[in-house]
Amino acid sequence: MERKFIFISCFLAALLQVTPCSGVESITNKGGQKTLTITQEDNGKEISVKPGEKIRIELKELGSAGYGWYVENLDKEHLEFVSKETKVISEGKVGAPVMAAWLFKAKKKGSSDIKMDYYRVWEGKDKATEHFSIKLTIE
């Protein structure tokens, strides 16, 4: 019985790892403009968008410890930075992480990367503890 349980557990674990799953969520506003929401689970993925569509990247930050995500060399020919906002995700917990969201707009056809690093500004990028990137194909 125990062997059967282990086999089934391993089979399910393997199945879940190969099942395609994406955190990319698409929302269309009243004007017909599409916004893709991208999360940490999408790190390293290739994503297709159209000119005019918006890309929203949501990542947790621990600002109370000085950590933040910083965009590395944004390709301003293909992408426009629109805004950054943060929202509380743990009400009543002092020092808890917040959700930071960056909004970009695809400008013209081509390809571009959005690369971000997570570090304390006074320690510099060389001391980054995490990295995030996506490859965009603008068609």
N, C-alpha and C positions, 0 to 999 in steps of 0.2 A: 504494500500500500504506500509506504514512504517513497519507494522508487518511482511509482506512478505519479505521485504528487510533485516530486522533483522534476521529472520529465515534463509534465504539463507546465510547471512554473517556468522552466527554461524555454520551452516552446513559445509560451506567451510573451516572455521577455524578448526573445528573438523576433517574433512577429511584430511587436510594438516598435522595435528599433528600425525595421525596414519599411514600416507603413509610412507613406508620404504624409507629412503633416506640416502645416505652415501656420505661423502666427499672423501672416499677412491678412488683413481684413480690409475690405473695400467698402467705402461709404460714398454715395452720390448725393450731393446737396440739391436744393430746389432748382438751381441754375443748370443742373446737369453736369456740374463739375465733380470729378471723382477725386477722393482722397484715400490713399492707401495707408493703413496704420501698420507699422513695422515694430516688432519687439525684439528683445534679446534672443529669442528662439530663432530669429531669422538671420542671425550673425553668419556672414560668409555666403549668403545666398545671392543668386542672380534674379533680378526682378525686372519685368517689362512694364513701362508706363508710356503714356502718350504726352506730347507737348501740351502744357496747360494743366496737367494733372498735378495734384499735390501729394507729397510724401511726408507722413508724420512718423517720426521715430520716437518711441517711448522707452526710456531706460531709467532704472532706479539710481538715485544718487544718495550719498550719505554726507550731505553738506555739513552736518554737525561735527564730523571728523575732518572736514576740509576737503573731502573728495568731490570731484565733479567730472563730467564728461566734456571734452573739448573737441571741436571739429578740426580736422587736419586738412589744410589747403583745399578749401572748397573750389570746385571747378565752376567758376562764375560764368563761363561761356554756356554751359548746359543747365546749370541749376541756379536758382535764386533762393537765398535764405529769406524766409518770411517772418518767423518769430520763434521765440522760446518761452515756454511757460513751465511752472511747476505746480503740482497739486499734492496736498497731504493725502497719504494713503493709510496712515495709522493714527486715527484721531486720538488725542489725549496722551500720546506717548512722546515724551520729550526726547529729542535726539534720534528719532526713528527716521528711516529712509523716506524720501519723497519721490514721486514720479515726475521726471523731467521729460518734456516733449518739445521736439524741434520740428518746425514745419518748413518744408522746402517745396519749391515749384519747379517742375521740369520746363525748360525754356524752348529747347529745339532738339531736333533729331540728332542722335549720336549715342555715345556711351560715356558713362562717368561712374566714379566710385564715390561713396561717402564713407570716410574713415574717421573714427573717433577713438580717443584714448581717455582712460579714466585715471586721474592722478590728482595730487595736491599741487596747486599752482606754485607754491613756494619750493616744492621738490623738483618740479619740472617733468617734462614728458618722458625723459629717460627712466624715471621711477614709476612709470605707469603700471598699475596692477592688472588692468584689463584692456582689451582692445575690441572694437566693434567695426565691422565694415559690411557694406552691401555693394554689389555691382548693379548699376542701372543701365538698362537698354531703353533708350527713348526712341520709339518708332512712330 
